[in-house]
Amino acid sequence: MPKEQGRKLIAQNKKARHDYHIEDTYEAGMVLQGTEVKSLREGRASLVDGFVDIDRGEAWLHGVHIPEYLNGTWTNHAARRKRKLLLHRAEIEKIERRVAERGLTVVPLSLYFLDGRAKVEIALARGKKSWDKRQAIAERTANREKEQALGRHLKGIRD
């Protein structure tokens, strides 16, 4: 069987981009059990409640839901267990330092296969205030209206 090539997206955390200002992103591998990989290959996962915790020099992914593999037996995994992330020690120390000094949090943004290996994209993020969210929505609406007006102008349609 040929080796998988490219990137296959499994799950994305759209709510994280809405609720946080993303400052820096990292790509990390994950330590998974066999049935977790099979469940991910079926495209089943949820990152909504996920977060990353640094404990004794190791990064752990908490709250990510990978449902049990349907054809699994007694060897099935727990759906919300904590999973170890594979990062370089320097990256872990940098993340830990920035979280401690600036009050940032680490959230998962996406879960995907890259050349057959499960990866998670994590981000250092700062929580948005409610006025930040309203401002972002207003900017999106203004840009959409501007694009629509430009399209109408190019087509020769008058308002």
Solvent accessible surface area in square Angstrom, and as a share of the most:
residue,aa,sasa,rsa
1,M,227,1.01
2,P,119,0.75
3,K,133,0.56
4,E,67,0.30
5,Q,145,0.65
6,G,39,0.38
7,R,138,0.50
8,K,96,0.41
9,L,89,0.44
10,I,21,0.11
11,A,12,0.10
12,Q,98,0.44
13,N,8,0.04
14,K,153,0.65
15,K,119,0.50
16,A,3,0.02
17,R,125,0.46
18,H,74,0.33
19,D,31,0.16
20,Y,61,0.23
21,H,79,0.35
22,I,52,0.26
23,E,73,0.33
24,D,42,0.22
25,T,61,0.36
26,Y,26,0.10
27,E,86,0.39
28,A,1,0.01
29,G,9,0.09
30,M,16,0.07
31,V,71,0.41
32,L,36,0.18
33,Q,84,0.37
34,G,51,0.49
35,T,15,0.09
36,E,0,0.00
37,V,44,0.25
38,K,105,0.45
39,S,0,0.00
40,L,0,0.00
41,R,97,0.35
42,E,85,0.38
43,G,38,0.37
44,R,75,0.27
45,A,25,0.20
46,S,42,0.27
47,L,3,0.01
48,V,87,0.50
49,D,91,0.47
50,G,7,0.07
51,F,96,0.40
52,V,13,0.08
53,D,62,0.32
54,I,31,0.16
55,D,51,0.27
56,R,220,0.80
57,G,26,0.25
58,E,63,0.28
59,A,0,0.00
60,W,50,0.18
61,L,0,0.00
62,H,43,0.19
63,G,18,0.17
64,V,0,0.00
65,H,54,0.24
66,I,0,0.00
67,P,21,0.13
68,E,91,0.41
69,Y,36,0.14
70,L,136,0.68
71,N,117,0.60
72,G,24,0.23
73,T,91,0.53
74,W,228,0.80
75,T,72,0.42
76,N,41,0.21
77,H,7,0.03
78,A,61,0.48
79,A,25,0.20
80,R,123,0.45
81,R,65,0.24
82,K,93,0.39
83,R,0,0.00
84,K,66,0.28
85,L,3,0.01
86,L,96,0.48
87,L,26,0.13
88,H,138,0.62
89,R,165,0.60
90,A,72,0.56
91,E,51,0.23
92,I,13,0.06
93,E,84,0.38
94,K,85,0.36
95,I,1,0.00
96,E,76,0.34
97,R,142,0.52
98,R,39,0.14
99,V,48,0.28
100,A,87,0.67
101,E,113,0.51
102,R,119,0.43
103,G,62,0.60
104,L,9,0.04
105,T,48,0.28
106,V,5,0.03
107,V,7,0.04
108,P,0,0.00
109,L,3,0.02
110,S,4,0.03
111,L,0,0.00
112,Y,4,0.02
113,F,3,0.01
114,L,58,0.29
115,D,57,0.30
116,G,22,0.21
117,R,161,0.59
118,A,14,0.11
119,K,43,0.18
120,V,0,0.00
121,E,37,0.17
122,I,0,0.00
123,A,1,0.00
124,L,1,0.00
125,A,0,0.00
126,R,94,0.34
127,G,40,0.38
128,K,41,0.18
129,K,126,0.53
130,S,70,0.45
131,W,145,0.51
132,D,19,0.10
133,K,56,0.24
134,R,152,0.56
135,Q,95,0.42
136,A,28,0.22
137,I,82,0.42
138,A,60,0.47
139,E,99,0.44
140,R,129,0.47
141,T,48,0.28
142,A,58,0.45
143,N,79,0.41
144,R,135,0.49
145,E,103,0.46
146,K,127,0.54
147,E,110,0.49
148,Q,91,0.40
149,A,45,0.35
150,L,94,0.47
151,G,26,0.25
152,R,87,0.32
153,H,138,0.61
154,L,136,0.68
155,K,157,0.67
156,G,60,0.58
157,I,99,0.50
158,R,220,0.80
159,D,152,0.79
